[in-house]
Amino acid sequence: RSKHEEIELVSLEEFYREAPPEISRPAITLAEPHQQTLARLDWELEQRKRLAEKYKECLSNKEKILKEIEVKKEYLSSLQPRLNSIMQ
């Protein structure tokens, strides 16, 4: 058994619909099952790379937002003593 058999690949219809022609190569892959499997694995790799990059961007955004929230919390917590001194 090959390791690729454990990977759940997209359906053939979805592969040919979404994969770019330079990866799907329908003229070759429709006739040769081995080439079709290789092309599907290439497409899976491309998708995973794209999703990993998107994940990293989202984590970076999350960290940035968390820092902004922390700064705003500090500002708000320092606001109460100032308000109290103004009221007195």
N, C-alpha and C positions, 0 to 999 in steps of 0.2 A: 504494500500500500504506500501511496505517496502522501506526503504532508498536505498537499493542496486539496486532497479529497476531504479534509476536515474543515476547510474554509467554505462557508456558505456564500456562493457567488450570486450576483444578480441574475435574474432570469435572462434567457437568450433574447427575448423580445425587448426587454429593457436595455440590455447591452447594446443591441444594434440600433436602438432608438436614441440612446444618450451618449454613447461613446463616439468620439470623433473618428472620422474615416481613417486617419493615419494609424489609429490603434485597432479599430474593428476590422479593417481590411476585408470587407465582405466578399470580394472576388476570390480571396484565398481561403478565408476561414469557413465559409459556408461549405466548401468541398472537403476540407481537411479538419477532422475533429481535434487532432493534436494542436494544430495552429490556432484553432478556435479557443481551446483551453488556455494556451499561452497568451492569447490576446485578452481573454477575460481576466486572467491574472494580472496582466499589465494594467488593465483598466482599474482593477481593484486596488492595485498599488498606487496609481495616480489619485484615486479618490481618497485613499487613506492619508496620503501625503497632504492633500488639500485640506482635509478635515483636521489633521494634526496642526497645520499652520493656523487654521481658523481657531482651534482650541487655544493655542498659545496667545493669539490676539485677544481672545475673550478673557483669558486669565490676566493678561496685562491690563485690560480695561477694568476688570474687577478690582485689581490692586490699586489702580489709580482712583477709582471711585471710593474704595474703602479709606484711602488716605484723605480724600476730600471730606468724607463724612467725619473722620476723626478731627480734622482741623475745625470743622463747623461745630462739633460737640465741644471742643475746648473753648471756642469763642462764646458759645452759648452759656457754658458753665461760668465763664469769667464775667458774663454780662449781669448776672444776678447781684453780685457784690457791688458793682458799679451803680446799678439801679437803686440799691439800698442806700448807698452813700448820697446819691442825688436826692432821694426822698427825704433824707434827714436834713 
